[in-house]
Amino acid sequence: MSDFSDNDYWKGIILYGLNSATYKMALGKVLLDSVKEEKNVISWNELSEAYLKLYQDRLANNAMPQQGNPTRLTKMERIVQDILLGNLDHSQAVGKVSAEAFSDVIPRFQTIGTDRAIVKNHFYEIDYGNKLTLKDSLLNLGENDFTGLEEEIHARWALLEGAFSISHDQQQYQLANDVREIYLKDGTDRKSLTDNVPFLQGYQGNICFYCGEAMSQDIHVDHVLPRQVLHHDEIWNLVLSHSECNLQKSDYLVGEHFIQKLIMRNENIMGSNHPWKNKISEQLGNTPRNRSNALAQHYENVKAVLGNNYWRGIQSYNPATDPFYRKLITAINNR
């Protein structure tokens, strides 16, 4: 294989490597950026910082799927999402990237197809968890056409995203954009929801919506269908939960059994004389069937945006033993 140039080997990696996600393109860009900065050693922390920044920028400007499996997000997508949701600060996110996000791509990058012997350790040596030592073959790579190498990575990355979006169903992405526009148009500014706690407690039977355990002082008000899609704080979509349950659920799509529970909770409100029942009636319908159908349609709309990436609840939760369903108010209003 000595007849091939360093550029040939690099192009072989970028153009002919196996890609189940976009990780290889991201690592290639980080390596090229390091060459531009004339680094011959990249510490693990520097590598993690650069890798995270690259995905933050990419997902902010181009929210396309980063892998082919339509039911999952890549680890990098989840980390960036957790930053946006406030579940991770920057330092924690960098640590998570370092520990979890590119453990596979670093040893596998120097591979063409499935053959690791062709390139092997041609461009860098790995001191796992500590540093990458860049070789002259990489440091001299861009002497003739550095811009072309970067453009090639961006083109390949975009090509992968396009292929992944097809596997996710391209029509679904257009539908997702359309649905978002519908809710944004009628959206409202986020407001404090703590005043809703006393109101909701009775209609929910003082039971955490997600785990079915009794609540005490550790109470959060949560949007069952994520606010990032609906852009409002209407009472028909608000429930009470433990803070830990709320954080686990985050902005994921809940399983259908929670939608059925939300329908029943709303009927508990509709069975009362509280003024909020009139607003729910206006927004969802004036009969139980109409309200159920309307909420189910909202659920399908949100599913179109978020995909089938479900959070099915606390592991110990079992709807069959949830005391909410044994409360008198639930039995009366959902006969």
C-alpha contacts under 8 A as a table, 3 or more apart, distances in Angstrom:
res1	aa1	res2	aa2	distance
1	M	4	F	6.13
1	M	118	I	7.20
2	S	5	S	7.80
4	F	8	D	5.95
4	F	9	Y	7.04
5	S	8	D	5.10
5	S	9	Y	6.56
6	D	9	Y	5.17
6	D	10	W	6.20
6	D	137	S	5.98
6	D	138	L	7.52
6	D	141	L	6.57
7	N	10	W	4.98
7	N	11	K	6.05
7	N	141	L	6.33
8	D	11	K	5.20
8	D	12	G	6.08
9	Y	12	G	5.00
9	Y	13	I	6.40
9	Y	119	V	6.69
10	W	13	I	5.19
10	W	14	I	6.33
11	K	14	I	5.06
11	K	15	L	5.66
11	K	16	Y	7.70
12	G	15	L	5.40
12	G	16	Y	5.27
12	G	17	G	6.92
12	G	112	I	5.82
13	I	16	Y	5.66
13	I	17	G	5.02
13	I	109	F	7.12
13	I	110	Q	6.59
13	I	111	T	6.07
13	I	112	I	5.11
13	I	113	G	7.80
14	I	17	G	6.00
14	I	24	K	7.56
14	I	25	M	7.00
14	I	28	G	7.71
14	I	152	E	8.00
14	I	153	I	6.83
14	I	156	R	7.48
15	L	156	R	7.15
16	Y	112	I	5.91
16	Y	113	G	5.77
17	G	109	F	7.97
17	G	111	T	6.42
17	G	112	I	4.89
17	G	113	G	4.63
17	G	114	T	7.56
18	L	112	I	7.63
18	L	113	G	5.51
18	L	114	T	7.24
19	N	22	T	6.65
19	N	23	Y	7.93
19	N	24	K	7.23
20	S	67	Q	5.87
20	S	68	G	6.36
21	A	24	K	7.64
21	A	66	Q	5.54
21	A	67	Q	4.10
21	A	68	G	6.77
21	A	74	T	7.56
21	A	160	L	7.73
22	T	25	M	5.54
22	T	26	A	6.54
22	T	66	Q	5.58
22	T	67	Q	6.58
22	T	157	W	6.36
22	T	160	L	6.89
22	T	161	E	7.73
23	Y	26	A	5.11
23	Y	27	L	6.24
23	Y	102	F	7.45
23	Y	105	V	6.47
24	K	27	L	5.19
24	K	28	G	6.10
24	K	105	V	6.20
24	K	109	F	6.17
25	M	28	G	5.03
25	M	29	K	6.25
25	M	153	I	5.93
25	M	154	H	7.69
25	M	156	R	7.39
25	M	157	W	5.95
26	A	29	K	5.18
26	A	30	V	6.32
26	A	51	Y	6.77
26	A	54	L	7.06
26	A	55	Y	7.73
27	L	30	V	5.04
27	L	31	L	6.16
27	L	51	Y	7.02
27	L	105	V	7.72
27	L	106	I	7.69
27	L	109	F	7.97
28	G	31	L	5.12
28	G	32	L	6.24
28	G	153	I	7.24
29	K	32	L	5.12
29	K	33	D	6.11
29	K	150	E	6.95
29	K	153	I	6.92
30	V	33	D	5.09
30	V	34	S	6.21
30	V	47	L	7.41
30	V	50	A	6.43
30	V	51	Y	6.59
31	L	34	S	5.08
31	L	35	V	6.33
32	L	35	V	5.02
32	L	36	K	6.31
32	L	150	E	7.45
33	D	36	K	5.04
33	D	37	E	6.39
34	S	37	E	5.02
34	S	38	E	6.27
34	S	39	K	5.51
34	S	40	N	7.85
34	S	42	I	7.59
35	V	38	E	4.85
35	V	39	K	5.84
35	V	40	N	7.51
35	V	138	L	7.32
35	V	139	L	5.45
36	K	39	K	7.74
38	E	139	L	7.34
39	K	42	I	6.87
39	K	134	L	7.77
40	N	133	T	5.98
40	N	134	L	4.89
40	N	135	K	7.09
40	N	139	L	7.32
41	V	131	K	6.73
41	V	132	L	5.73
41	V	133	T	4.57
41	V	134	L	5.84
42	I	46	E	6.18
42	I	47	L	6.26
42	I	131	K	5.45
42	I	132	L	5.20
42	I	133	T	6.56
42	I	134	L	7.75
43	S	46	E	5.17
43	S	47	L	6.17
43	S	130	N	5.90
43	S	131	K	4.18
43	S	132	L	6.46
44	W	47	L	5.02
44	W	48	S	6.14
44	W	98	S	6.87
44	W	129	G	5.84
44	W	130	N	4.99
44	W	131	K	4.84
44	W	132	L	7.28
45	N	48	S	5.01
45	N	49	E	6.11
45	N	94	V	7.44
45	N	95	G	7.98
45	N	98	S	6.86
45	N	130	N	7.96
46	E	49	E	5.11
46	E	50	A	6.13
47	L	50	A	5.30
47	L	51	Y	6.03
48	S	51	Y	5.11
48	S	52	L	6.07
48	S	94	V	5.72
48	S	95	G	7.62
48	S	97	V	5.73
48	S	98	S	5.33
49	E	52	L	5.29
49	E	53	K	6.20
49	E	94	V	5.85
50	A	53	K	5.17
50	A	54	L	6.15
51	Y	54	L	5.22
51	Y	55	Y	6.52
51	Y	97	V	7.92
52	L	55	Y	5.32
52	L	56	Q	6.15
52	L	76	M	7.46
52	L	80	V	7.77
52	L	93	A	7.89
52	L	94	V	6.82
52	L	97	V	7.02
53	K	56	Q	5.05
53	K	57	D	6.19
54	L	57	D	5.35
54	L	58	R	6.09
55	Y	58	R	4.84
55	Y	59	L	5.89
55	Y	76	M	6.96
55	Y	77	E	7.66
55	Y	80	V	7.39
56	Q	59	L	5.44
56	Q	60	A	6.02
56	Q	80	V	6.12
57	D	60	A	5.18
57	D	61	N	6.26
58	R	61	N	5.49
58	R	62	N	5.69
58	R	63	A	7.32
59	L	62	N	5.11
59	L	63	A	4.69
59	L	64	M	7.21
59	L	77	E	7.82
60	A	63	A	6.40
64	M	161	E	5.93
64	M	162	G	7.76
64	M	165	S	6.82
65	P	68	G	7.39
65	P	73	L	7.79
65	P	161	E	5.82
65	P	164	F	6.09
65	P	165	S	6.01
66	Q	73	L	7.42
66	Q	74	T	6.57
66	Q	77	E	7.59
66	Q	160	L	7.76
66	Q	161	E	6.00
66	Q	164	F	7.00
67	Q	70	P	7.81
67	Q	73	L	7.22
67	Q	74	T	6.57
67	Q	161	E	7.46
67	Q	164	F	5.88
68	G	163	A	7.68
68	G	164	F	4.55
68	G	165	S	7.53
68	G	167	S	6.19
68	G	168	H	7.13
69	N	72	R	5.76
69	N	73	L	7.83
69	N	164	F	7.79
69	N	167	S	7.61
69	N	168	H	7.36
70	P	73	L	7.86
70	P	167	S	7.10
70	P	168	H	5.02
70	P	307	G	7.32
70	P	308	N	7.48
71	T	307	G	6.99
71	T	308	N	5.50
71	T	309	N	5.20
72	R	309	N	6.17
73	L	76	M	7.95
73	L	77	E	5.85
73	L	78	R	6.30
74	T	77	E	5.16
74	T	78	R	6.36
75	K	78	R	5.08
75	K	79	I	6.13
75	K	100	E	7.70
75	K	101	A	5.76
76	M	79	I	5.04
76	M	80	V	6.14
76	M	97	V	7.39
76	M	101	A	6.29
77	E	80	V	5.23
77	E	81	Q	6.03
78	R	81	Q	4.95
78	R	82	D	6.06
79	I	82	D	5.05
79	I	83	I	6.36
79	I	88	L	7.80
79	I	93	A	6.37
79	I	96	K	7.65
79	I	97	V	7.73
80	V	83	I	5.16
80	V	84	L	6.43
80	V	93	A	7.92
81	Q	84	L	5.14
81	Q	85	L	6.21
82	D	85	L	5.01
82	D	86	G	6.09
82	D	87	N	4.97
82	D	88	L	5.63
83	I	86	G	5.12
83	I	87	N	5.88
83	I	88	L	4.90
83	I	89	D	6.11
83	I	90	H	7.20
83	I	93	A	7.16
84	L	87	N	7.67
85	L	88	L	7.81
85	L	250	S	7.72
85	L	251	D	8.00
86	G	89	D	6.80
87	N	247	L	7.77
88	L	91	S	7.95
88	L	92	Q	5.69
88	L	93	A	5.81
89	D	92	Q	5.35
89	D	93	A	6.13
90	H	93	A	5.07
90	H	94	V	6.20
91	S	94	V	5.19
91	S	95	G	6.26
92	Q	95	G	5.04
92	Q	96	K	6.19
93	A	96	K	5.01
93	A	97	V	6.21
94	V	97	V	5.09
94	V	98	S	6.13
95	G	98	S	5.01
95	G	99	A	6.14
96	K	99	A	5.11
96	K	100	E	5.71
96	K	101	A	6.92
97	V	100	E	5.40
97	V	101	A	4.57
97	V	102	F	6.85
98	S	101	A	6.46
98	S	102	F	7.18
98	S	129	G	7.56
99	A	102	F	7.90
99	A	103	S	7.43
100	E	103	S	6.12
102	F	105	V	5.32
102	F	106	I	6.29
103	S	106	I	6.15
103	S	107	P	7.55
104	D	107	P	6.11
104	D	108	R	6.21
105	V	108	R	4.94
105	V	109	F	5.39
106	I	109	F	5.46
106	I	110	Q	7.94
107	P	110	Q	6.86
107	P	126	I	7.68
108	R	111	T	5.87
108	R	116	R	7.73
110	Q	116	R	6.65
110	Q	119	V	5.61
110	Q	120	K	5.66
110	Q	121	N	6.57
110	Q	122	H	7.32
110	Q	123	F	7.58
111	T	114	T	6.41
111	T	115	D	5.74
111	T	116	R	4.56
111	T	117	A	7.52
111	T	118	I	7.11
111	T	119	V	6.03
111	T	120	K	6.75
112	I	115	D	5.51
112	I	116	R	6.63
112	I	118	I	6.99
112	I	119	V	7.19
115	D	118	I	6.21
116	R	119	V	6.17
116	R	120	K	5.33
117	A	120	K	5.04
119	V	122	H	5.37
121	N	124	Y	5.68
121	N	125	E	6.01
122	H	135	K	7.43
122	H	137	S	6.94
123	F	134	L	6.14
123	F	135	K	5.35
123	F	136	D	7.55
123	F	137	S	5.73
123	F	138	L	5.12
124	Y	132	L	6.32
124	Y	133	T	5.38
124	Y	134	L	4.43
124	Y	135	K	5.37
124	Y	138	L	7.51
125	E	132	L	5.78
125	E	133	T	5.17
125	E	134	L	6.68
125	E	135	K	7.67
126	I	131	K	6.53
126	I	132	L	4.97
126	I	133	T	6.66
127	D	130	N	5.53
127	D	131	K	5.25
127	D	132	L	6.07
127	D	133	T	7.85
128	Y	131	K	6.54
128	Y	132	L	7.80
134	L	138	L	6.42
134	L	139	L	6.89
135	K	138	L	5.51
135	K	139	L	6.29
136	D	139	L	4.75
136	D	140	N	5.74
137	S	140	N	5.66
137	S	141	L	6.18
138	L	141	L	4.96
139	L	142	G	7.43
140	N	143	E	5.77
141	L	144	N	7.72
141	L	146	F	7.46
142	G	145	D	5.45
142	G	146	F	4.08
142	G	147	T	7.89
142	G	149	L	7.37
143	E	146	F	6.46
145	D	148	G	5.31
145	D	149	L	6.54
146	F	149	L	5.17
146	F	150	E	6.48
147	T	150	E	5.21
147	T	151	E	6.16
148	G	151	E	5.06
148	G	152	E	6.07
149	L	152	E	5.09
149	L	153	I	6.48
150	E	153	I	5.21
150	E	154	H	6.37
151	E	154	H	5.09
151	E	155	A	6.03
152	E	155	A	5.10
152	E	156	R	6.07
153	I	156	R	5.12
153	I	157	W	6.00
154	H	157	W	5.04
154	H	158	A	6.14
155	A	158	A	5.17
155	A	159	L	6.10
156	R	159	L	4.93
156	R	160	L	6.22
157	W	160	L	5.20
157	W	161	E	6.32
158	A	161	E	5.05
158	A	162	G	6.13
159	L	162	G	5.08
159	L	163	A	6.24
160	L	163	A	5.05
160	L	164	F	6.05
161	E	164	F	5.02
161	E	165	S	6.02
162	G	165	S	5.13
162	G	166	I	6.37
163	A	166	I	5.21
163	A	167	S	6.53
164	F	167	S	5.09
164	F	168	H	6.27
165	S	168	H	4.88
165	S	169	D	6.10
165	S	170	Q	5.58
165	S	173	Y	7.65
166	I	169	D	4.85
166	I	170	Q	4.98
167	S	170	Q	7.57
168	H	172	Q	7.34
169	D	172	Q	5.34
169	D	173	Y	7.06
170	Q	173	Y	5.27
170	Q	174	Q	6.68
171	Q	174	Q	5.19
171	Q	175	L	6.12
172	Q	175	L	4.95
172	Q	176	A	6.00
172	Q	304	A	6.26
172	Q	305	V	7.75
173	Y	176	A	4.91
173	Y	177	N	6.33
173	Y	304	A	7.77
173	Y	305	V	7.32
174	Q	177	N	5.19
174	Q	178	D	6.25
175	L	178	D	4.99
175	L	179	V	6.06
175	L	304	A	6.57
175	L	305	V	7.41
176	A	179	V	5.13
176	A	180	R	6.17
176	A	301	N	7.80
176	A	304	A	5.28
176	A	305	V	4.16
176	A	306	L	7.75
177	N	180	R	5.17
177	N	181	E	6.34
177	N	305	V	7.26
178	D	181	E	5.21
178	D	182	I	6.50
179	V	182	I	5.14
179	V	183	Y	6.62
179	V	301	N	6.39
179	V	302	V	7.79
179	V	304	A	7.68
179	V	305	V	7.05
180	R	183	Y	5.40
180	R	184	L	6.01
180	R	229	V	6.05
180	R	230	L	7.63
180	R	305	V	7.28
181	E	184	L	5.03
181	E	185	K	6.06
182	I	185	K	5.49
182	I	186	D	7.08
183	Y	186	D	5.50
183	Y	187	G	5.80
183	Y	229	V	6.81
183	Y	230	L	5.27
183	Y	231	H	6.28
184	L	187	G	4.76
184	L	229	V	7.87
184	L	230	L	7.25
184	L	231	H	6.23
186	D	231	H	7.83
187	G	230	L	7.09
187	G	231	H	4.68
187	G	232	H	5.44
188	T	231	H	6.03
188	T	232	H	5.23
188	T	233	D	7.68
189	D	231	H	7.58
189	D	232	H	7.24
190	R	231	H	7.81
190	R	232	H	7.10
190	R	233	D	7.18
191	K	233	D	7.70
192	S	195	D	7.46
193	L	196	N	5.67
193	L	197	V	7.61
193	L	221	V	6.40
193	L	233	D	7.98
194	T	197	V	5.59
194	T	220	H	7.85
194	T	221	V	6.83
195	D	198	P	6.96
195	D	199	F	7.80
196	N	199	F	5.28
196	N	200	L	6.08
196	N	221	V	7.64
197	V	200	L	5.34
197	V	201	Q	6.08
197	V	219	I	7.93
197	V	221	V	6.93
197	V	240	L	7.03
198	P	201	Q	5.41
198	P	202	G	7.42
199	F	202	G	6.63
199	F	203	Y	7.58
200	L	203	Y	5.46
200	L	204	Q	6.13
200	L	239	V	6.95
200	L	240	L	7.02
201	Q	204	Q	5.26
201	Q	205	G	6.02
201	Q	206	N	4.82
201	Q	207	I	7.69
201	Q	240	L	7.21
202	G	205	G	5.03
202	G	206	N	6.07
203	Y	206	N	7.77
203	Y	265	R	6.46
203	Y	268	N	5.69
203	Y	269	I	6.10
203	Y	329	I	7.44
204	Q	207	I	5.99
204	Q	208	C	7.92
204	Q	209	F	7.45
204	Q	239	V	7.79
204	Q	240	L	7.72
204	Q	265	R	6.22
204	Q	268	N	7.96
204	Q	324	F	6.86
205	G	324	F	6.07
205	G	327	K	6.68
205	G	329	I	7.96
206	N	214	A	6.13
206	N	215	M	5.99
207	I	212	G	5.57
207	I	213	E	5.59
207	I	214	A	4.66
207	I	215	M	5.81
207	I	240	L	7.83
207	I	241	S	7.68
207	I	323	P	7.51
207	I	324	F	6.44
208	C	211	C	5.73
208	C	212	G	5.08
208	C	213	E	5.52
208	C	214	A	6.07
208	C	215	M	5.95
208	C	240	L	5.95
208	C	241	S	4.36
208	C	242	H	6.09
209	F	212	G	5.92
209	F	239	V	6.47
209	F	240	L	6.02
209	F	241	S	5.43
210	Y	241	S	6.42
210	Y	245	C	6.43
210	Y	246	N	7.94
210	Y	258	F	7.76
210	Y	313	G	6.14
210	Y	314	I	6.78
210	Y	317	Y	7.46
211	C	241	S	7.98
211	C	245	C	7.05
211	C	313	G	7.08
211	C	314	I	5.72
211	C	316	S	7.37
211	C	317	Y	5.17
212	G	317	Y	6.66
212	G	322	D	5.19
212	G	323	P	6.57
212	G	324	F	7.04
213	E	322	D	7.94
215	M	218	D	6.80
215	M	219	I	6.79
215	M	241	S	7.51
215	M	242	H	6.79
216	S	219	I	7.06
218	D	242	H	5.55
218	D	243	S	6.10
219	I	240	L	6.42
219	I	241	S	5.65
219	I	242	H	4.97
219	I	243	S	5.97
220	H	240	L	5.64
220	H	241	S	5.28
220	H	242	H	5.86
220	H	243	S	5.39
220	H	246	N	6.95
221	V	238	L	6.46
221	V	239	V	5.68
221	V	240	L	4.76
221	V	241	S	6.47
222	D	238	L	5.53
222	D	239	V	5.38
222	D	240	L	6.14
222	D	241	S	6.93
222	D	246	N	6.65
223	H	226	P	5.48
223	H	227	R	6.13
223	H	233	D	7.48
223	H	237	N	5.57
223	H	238	L	4.84
223	H	239	V	6.59
224	V	237	N	5.67
224	V	238	L	6.29
224	V	239	V	6.87
224	V	254	V	7.29
225	L	229	V	7.72
225	L	230	L	7.24
225	L	237	N	6.55
225	L	251	D	7.94
225	L	253	L	6.86
225	L	254	V	7.57
225	L	299	Y	7.07
225	L	302	V	7.07
226	P	229	V	5.78
226	P	230	L	6.54
226	P	251	D	5.29
226	P	252	Y	7.15
226	P	253	L	7.37
226	P	302	V	7.96
227	R	230	L	4.89
227	R	231	H	4.89
227	R	232	H	6.27
227	R	233	D	7.46
227	R	251	D	7.87
228	Q	231	H	5.81
228	Q	251	D	7.59
229	V	302	V	6.61
229	V	305	V	7.54
230	L	302	V	7.86
233	D	237	N	7.26
233	D	238	L	7.13
234	E	237	N	5.91
234	E	238	L	6.84
235	I	238	L	5.09
235	I	276	W	7.73
235	I	280	I	7.47
236	W	262	L	7.92
236	W	266	N	6.15
236	W	280	I	6.25
237	N	262	L	7.57
241	S	245	C	6.34
241	S	246	N	6.09
242	H	245	C	5.24
242	H	246	N	6.17
243	S	246	N	5.00
243	S	247	L	6.11
244	E	247	L	5.14
244	E	248	Q	6.22
245	C	248	Q	5.13
245	C	249	K	6.13
245	C	314	I	7.09
246	N	249	K	5.16
246	N	250	S	5.98
247	L	250	S	4.97
249	K	252	Y	5.97
249	K	254	V	7.67
249	K	311	W	6.25
249	K	313	G	7.05
252	Y	306	L	7.72
252	Y	309	N	6.88
252	Y	310	Y	6.16
252	Y	311	W	5.77
253	L	302	V	7.66
253	L	303	K	6.96
253	L	306	L	6.87
253	L	308	N	7.39
253	L	309	N	6.30
253	L	310	Y	4.90
253	L	311	W	5.93
254	V	258	F	6.41
254	V	259	I	7.56
254	V	310	Y	5.47
254	V	311	W	5.02
254	V	312	R	5.79
254	V	313	G	7.44
255	G	258	F	5.80
255	G	259	I	7.14
255	G	310	Y	5.99
255	G	311	W	6.34
255	G	312	R	5.03
255	G	313	G	7.72
256	E	259	I	5.03
256	E	260	Q	6.45
257	H	260	Q	5.11
257	H	261	K	6.29
257	H	319	P	7.75
258	F	261	K	4.87
258	F	262	L	6.09
259	I	262	L	4.93
259	I	263	I	6.22
259	I	295	L	7.93
259	I	296	A	7.52
259	I	299	Y	7.70
260	Q	263	I	5.09
260	Q	264	M	6.39
261	K	264	M	5.09
261	K	265	R	6.16
262	L	265	R	4.97
262	L	266	N	6.13
263	I	266	N	5.19
263	I	267	E	6.36
263	I	291	R	7.70
263	I	292	S	6.06
263	I	295	L	7.35
264	M	267	E	5.03
264	M	268	N	6.43
264	M	330	T	7.10
264	M	333	N	7.89
264	M	334	N	6.40
265	R	268	N	5.04
265	R	269	I	6.76
265	R	330	T	7.37
266	N	269	I	5.13
266	N	270	M	6.27
267	E	270	M	4.75
267	E	271	G	6.11
267	E	288	P	7.18
267	E	333	N	6.01
267	E	334	N	6.72
268	N	271	G	5.23
268	N	272	S	6.91
268	N	329	I	6.46
268	N	330	T	6.12
268	N	333	N	5.49
268	N	334	N	7.56
269	I	272	S	5.38
269	I	274	H	7.28
269	I	276	W	7.71
269	I	277	K	6.07
270	M	273	N	7.60
270	M	277	K	5.04
270	M	280	I	7.80
270	M	281	S	7.95
271	G	333	N	5.83
272	S	277	K	7.36
273	N	277	K	7.22
274	H	277	K	5.85
275	P	278	N	5.81
275	P	279	K	7.40
276	W	279	K	5.24
276	W	280	I	6.39
277	K	280	I	5.10
277	K	281	S	6.10
278	N	281	S	5.00
278	N	282	E	6.21
279	K	282	E	5.02
279	K	283	Q	6.19
280	I	283	Q	5.11
280	I	284	L	5.79
280	I	285	G	7.35
281	S	284	L	5.41
281	S	285	G	4.76
281	S	286	N	4.97
281	S	287	T	7.83
281	S	291	R	7.51
282	E	285	G	5.84
282	E	286	N	7.10
284	L	290	N	6.78
284	L	291	R	4.63
284	L	292	S	7.82
284	L	294	A	5.48
284	L	295	L	6.83
285	G	288	P	7.57
285	G	290	N	5.05
285	G	291	R	4.82
285	G	294	A	7.26
286	N	290	N	6.63
286	N	291	R	6.98
287	T	290	N	5.21
287	T	291	R	6.19
288	P	291	R	5.14
288	P	292	S	6.04
289	R	292	S	5.10
289	R	293	N	6.12
290	N	293	N	5.11
290	N	294	A	6.03
291	R	294	A	5.08
291	R	295	L	6.12
292	S	295	L	5.31
292	S	296	A	6.10
293	N	296	A	5.02
293	N	297	Q	6.18
294	A	297	Q	5.09
294	A	298	H	6.40
295	L	298	H	5.05
295	L	299	Y	6.25
296	A	299	Y	4.96
296	A	300	E	6.32
297	Q	300	E	5.03
297	Q	301	N	6.20
298	H	301	N	5.00
298	H	302	V	6.22
299	Y	302	V	5.19
299	Y	303	K	6.11
300	E	303	K	4.92
300	E	304	A	6.24
301	N	304	A	5.11
301	N	305	V	6.69
302	V	305	V	5.13
302	V	306	L	6.11
302	V	307	G	7.95
303	K	306	L	5.14
303	K	307	G	5.03
303	K	308	N	6.37
304	A	307	G	5.55
306	L	309	N	6.80
313	G	317	Y	6.68
314	I	317	Y	5.34
317	Y	322	D	7.64
318	N	321	T	5.63
318	N	322	D	6.30
319	P	322	D	5.00
322	D	325	Y	6.08
322	D	326	R	7.53
323	P	326	R	5.06
323	P	327	K	6.46
324	F	327	K	5.42
324	F	330	T	7.06
325	Y	330	T	5.98
325	Y	331	A	6.96
326	R	330	T	6.97
326	R	331	A	6.79
327	K	330	T	5.38
327	K	331	A	6.39
328	L	331	A	5.09
328	L	332	I	6.09
329	I	332	I	5.18
329	I	333	N	6.12
330	T	333	N	5.36
330	T	334	N	5.87
331	A	334	N	5.53
331	A	335	R	6.14
332	I	335	R	6.01
